[in-house]
Amino acid sequence: MDNQIENNPQQIALQEPTQTAVFMANQNSSQTDTETFAIAFFLVYFYPIGIILMWLRMKNWPLWGKIFLSLPGFLVILGVIAILLSSFIIHSKSRP
């Protein structure tokens, strides 16, 4: 049984992480942290851009969190549409 594990390099690679694999994992973690920080920055200072980046890049964020962060922007857009429609309706009724 031990000969099978020793002779199969794929199993050995899976059992013992190499320094390169550890370095790549740390680099990916660092890149993800930087990306998360950048998207949080855009969400605070440039909300529309942050929302777009969040939906496109943050695949590991939970859906409920994305919806929760997107809801204020959606409500503002609905409010603007409602104001414009009511203004148009009031203006069209006041014409002789």
Backbone hydrogen bonds, N-H to C=O, Kabsch-Sander energy under -0.5 kcal/mol:
donor,donor_aa,acceptor,acceptor_aa,energy
5,I,1,M,-1.4
6,E,2,D,-2.6
7,N,3,N,-2.2
8,N,4,Q,-1.0
12,I,8,N,-1.5
13,A,9,P,-2.4
14,L,10,Q,-1.7
15,Q,11,Q,-1.9
16,E,12,I,-2.3
22,V,18,T,-2.0
23,F,19,Q,-2.5
24,M,20,T,-2.6
25,A,21,A,-2.2
26,N,22,V,-2.3
27,Q,23,F,-2.5
28,N,24,M,-2.6
29,S,25,A,-2.1
30,S,26,N,-2.3
31,Q,27,Q,-2.5
32,T,28,N,-2.4
33,D,29,S,-2.3
34,T,30,S,-2.3
35,E,31,Q,-2.4
36,T,32,T,-2.6
37,F,33,D,-2.4
38,A,34,T,-2.4
39,I,35,E,-2.3
40,A,36,T,-2.4
41,F,37,F,-2.4
42,F,38,A,-2.3
43,L,39,I,-2.3
44,V,40,A,-1.7
45,Y,41,F,-2.7
46,F,42,F,-1.9
50,G,42,F,-0.7
50,G,46,F,-2.5
51,I,47,Y,-2.5
52,I,48,P,-2.0
53,L,49,I,-2.6
54,M,50,G,-2.5
55,W,51,I,-2.3
56,L,52,I,-1.9
57,R,53,L,-3.1
58,M,53,L,-0.6
58,M,54,M,-1.5
59,K,57,R,-1.5
61,W,58,M,-0.7
66,K,62,P,-1.8
67,I,63,L,-2.5
68,F,64,W,-2.4
69,L,65,G,-2.3
70,S,66,K,-1.7
71,L,67,I,-1.7
74,F,70,S,-2.0
75,L,71,L,-2.7
76,V,72,P,-2.2
77,I,73,G,-2.2
78,L,74,F,-2.3
79,G,75,L,-2.4
80,V,76,V,-2.5
81,I,77,I,-2.3
82,A,78,L,-2.4
83,I,79,G,-2.5
84,L,80,V,-2.5
85,L,81,I,-2.6
86,S,82,A,-2.6
87,S,83,I,-2.5
88,F,84,L,-2.4
89,I,85,L,-2.5
90,I,86,S,-2.7
91,H,87,S,-2.6
92,S,88,F,-2.3
93,K,89,I,-1.7
94,S,90,I,-1.5
